[in-house]
Amino acid sequence: MSAISGDLKRTFLITLVVLATALGVYALIKVINLLFLVFLALLISIFLSFFVNFFAEKLKIPRGVALAISLVLLLSVVVLFVVTLVPVVISQGQRALEQLPALAVKLQEMINSFLSKIGSDMYVEVDELIRNAVSKGGAFLSRGIFAAVGKGVYVAMEIFVLIVVAIYFSLSRIDDPTPIAKFFPPASREKISWVYVNIIKKLRAWLMGQLFSMTVIAFLYSVGLTIIGVPYSLFFGILAGALCFVPYIGPPASTVGPLLFALAESPIKGVWVLVLYAASQTLESYFLTPLVMRHQVKLHPIVTIVSIMAMGQLFGVLGVAVAVPTVAVGQFLFEEIFVKSVAK
């Protein structure tokens, strides 16, 4: 009888654990968007706090005034960028898309002429490939735009919450671990404070380093493509800088457009575009990336790519943008809290 009651108790406990785990996973799925918004707000506040701390300490003014000055300056830079560069970039992007059909025909003629010269019977339909790619890309963008419009109110609320939380984080000292450490037992507060401070340092180093890297790559591509003679160099340069935010995937993807336009004019220009890509990747790998990764947890390329794909599926473009810092923080927490505690 006691054996039966013991089995029942064990079964009950296992069932309880399974249900509790399922409930926890369900709750996590429901609040994961909220957690993602909070993390985005944290990243924005870390960026803002760099300027807020500078003005507050140098000018000896309250953090609220320092935040107001920082926001005015950053908004001025954004407005200047929008007024001077964005119209040109949009115009070049539109013209590049309009020229894709003619570009496809020209590339097809060049490739098939080359194949016939070497005695090949192959026939490549480049225009069909590009037309299908543009069609699928347009359909994808249309679905995204209609989905965004359909959820317009919800998106507006998310942006409002994001801004409010980011400003609140910026007004408080985001570097100060005391508010977080208070939630933990006194014996572990020193460790928690150390972990928190290091996470903020790593995120700030990553964010500032990425922005610097993106700016350098955008400048190099724009100038390099202009020198080579590739049309729409500013558009492709800005695109290369933006895609630099996505490691391993972004840089080669940003080279496809200028490479096609260069090849349509001259194979030599195509070679020079590849040289520019190789030079920029060398600069990024040996100079910019060490600068960005100096204060970071280093991630394996496979882990990085998988995390980018997973975050992209979950959260779209923004998920791709913050995949690396999210996984880096997770790995740092795992190593500091779990691995080192087990080692002890």
Sequence and secondary structure as in RCSB ss.txt:
>XXXX:A:sequence
MSAISGDLKRTFLITLVVLATALGVYALIKVINLLFLVFLALLISIFLSFFVNFFAEKLKIPRGVALAISLVLLL
SVVVLFVVTLVPVVISQGQRALEQLPALAVKLQEMINSFLSKIGSDMYVEVDELIRNAVSKGGAFLSRGIFAAVG
KGVYVAMEIFVLIVVAIYFSLSRIDDPTPIAKFFPPASREKISWVYVNIIKKLRAWLMGQLFSMTVIAFLYSVGL
TIIGVPYSLFFGILAGALCFVPYIGPPASTVGPLLFALAESPIKGVWVLVLYAASQTLESYFLTPLVMRHQVKLH
PIVTIVSIMAMGQLFGVLGVAVAVPTVAVGQFLFEEIFVKSVAK
>XXXX:A:secstr
 HHHHHHHHHHHHHHHHHHHHHHHHHHHHHHHHHHHHHHHHHHHHHHHHHHHHHHHHHHT  HHHHHHHHHHHHH
HHHHHHHHHTHHHHHHHHHHHHHTHHHHHHHHHHHHHHHHHHTT      HHHHHHHHHHHHHHHHHHHHHHHHH
THHHHHHHHHHHHHHHHHHHHS TT  HHHHTTS GGGHHHHHHHHHHHHHHHHHHHHHHHHHHHHHHHHHHHHH
HHHT SSHHHHHHHHHHHTTSTTTHHHHHHHHHHHHHHHH HHHHHHHHHHHHHHHHHIIIIIHHHHHTTS    
HHHHHHHHHHHHHHHTHHHHHTHHHHHHHHHHHIIIIIIHHHH 
